[in-house]
């Protein structure tokens, strides 16, 4: 699954927030999560438990790994409950 797209189009912060995704901010990448469509497969926590840890609050800490690894793990989410947006240096 493309973690930075919905229906083939690149996601934006506004689109994700409108659809009910919650943003978890990182220095170089923001990760978004929609609990209503999560299938609880666990690819995220198995993929990088430093970034994704369900027993912790917040349960997603994007800066606990590289942005490339975070994007890779999000891309393995089969339900589309996780999305990401790389942050621009000037943002």
C-alpha positions as CSV (number, residue, x, y, z in Angstrom):
1,X,0.0,0.0,0.0
2,X,1.2,3.5,-0.7
3,X,1.5,5.2,2.6
4,X,1.6,8.7,1.0
5,X,-1.4,8.2,-1.3
6,X,-5.1,7.7,-1.3
7,X,-6.7,6.5,-4.5
8,X,-3.5,7.1,-6.3
9,X,-3.2,10.7,-5.3
10,X,-0.6,12.1,-2.9
11,X,-2.0,12.9,0.5
12,X,-2.0,16.3,2.1
13,X,-2.3,17.3,5.8
14,X,-5.7,18.9,5.1
15,X,-7.0,15.8,3.4
16,X,-5.9,13.4,6.1
17,X,-7.2,15.5,8.9
18,X,-10.5,15.9,7.1
19,X,-10.8,12.1,6.8
20,X,-10.1,11.7,10.5
21,X,-6.5,10.8,10.6
22,X,-4.5,11.9,13.7
23,X,-1.1,13.5,13.1
24,X,2.1,12.4,14.9
25,X,4.7,15.0,14.2
26,X,8.3,14.2,13.5
27,X,11.3,16.4,12.5
28,X,11.4,15.0,8.9
29,X,8.2,13.0,8.6
30,X,4.7,13.2,10.0
31,X,2.8,9.9,10.5
32,X,-1.0,9.9,10.4
33,X,-3.2,7.2,11.9
34,X,-6.9,6.5,11.5
35,X,-8.1,4.1,14.2
36,X,-11.4,3.6,12.5
37,X,-9.9,1.7,9.6
38,X,-7.1,-0.1,11.4
39,X,-7.2,-3.8,10.9
40,X,-4.8,-4.4,13.8
41,X,-2.5,-6.7,11.7
42,X,0.5,-5.4,13.6
43,X,2.9,-4.8,10.6
44,X,3.8,-1.4,12.2
45,X,4.8,-2.7,15.6
46,X,6.7,-5.6,14.1
47,X,8.2,-3.4,11.5
48,X,9.7,-0.9,14.0
49,X,8.7,-1.1,17.6
50,X,10.8,1.9,18.4
51,X,8.5,4.1,16.3
52,X,5.2,2.1,16.9
53,X,4.5,0.9,20.5
54,X,0.9,0.4,21.5
55,X,1.6,0.4,25.2
56,X,3.1,3.9,25.1
57,X,1.5,7.4,24.8
58,X,2.0,8.7,22.2
59,X,2.1,5.3,20.6
60,X,3.7,6.7,17.4
61,X,7.0,8.6,17.7
62,X,8.3,9.3,14.2
63,X,11.7,10.5,15.3
64,X,12.5,7.1,17.0
65,X,13.8,5.9,13.6
66,X,14.8,7.2,10.2
67,X,12.2,8.8,8.1
68,X,12.9,6.3,5.3
69,X,12.3,3.3,7.6
70,X,9.1,5.0,9.0
71,X,7.8,5.4,5.4
72,X,8.8,1.8,4.6
73,X,6.9,0.4,7.6
74,X,3.8,2.6,6.9
75,X,3.8,1.3,3.3
76,X,3.3,-2.2,4.8
77,X,0.0,-1.2,6.4
78,X,-2.6,-3.3,4.6
79,X,-5.6,-1.3,5.7
80,X,-4.4,2.2,4.9
81,X,-4.8,3.3,8.5
82,X,-1.3,4.7,8.5
83,X,-0.1,7.4,6.1
84,X,2.9,9.7,6.0
85,X,4.0,13.0,4.7
86,X,7.7,14.0,4.4
87,X,8.2,17.4,6.0
88,X,9.8,20.1,3.9
89,X,12.9,21.8,5.4
90,X,11.3,25.2,5.0
91,X,8.0,24.2,6.7
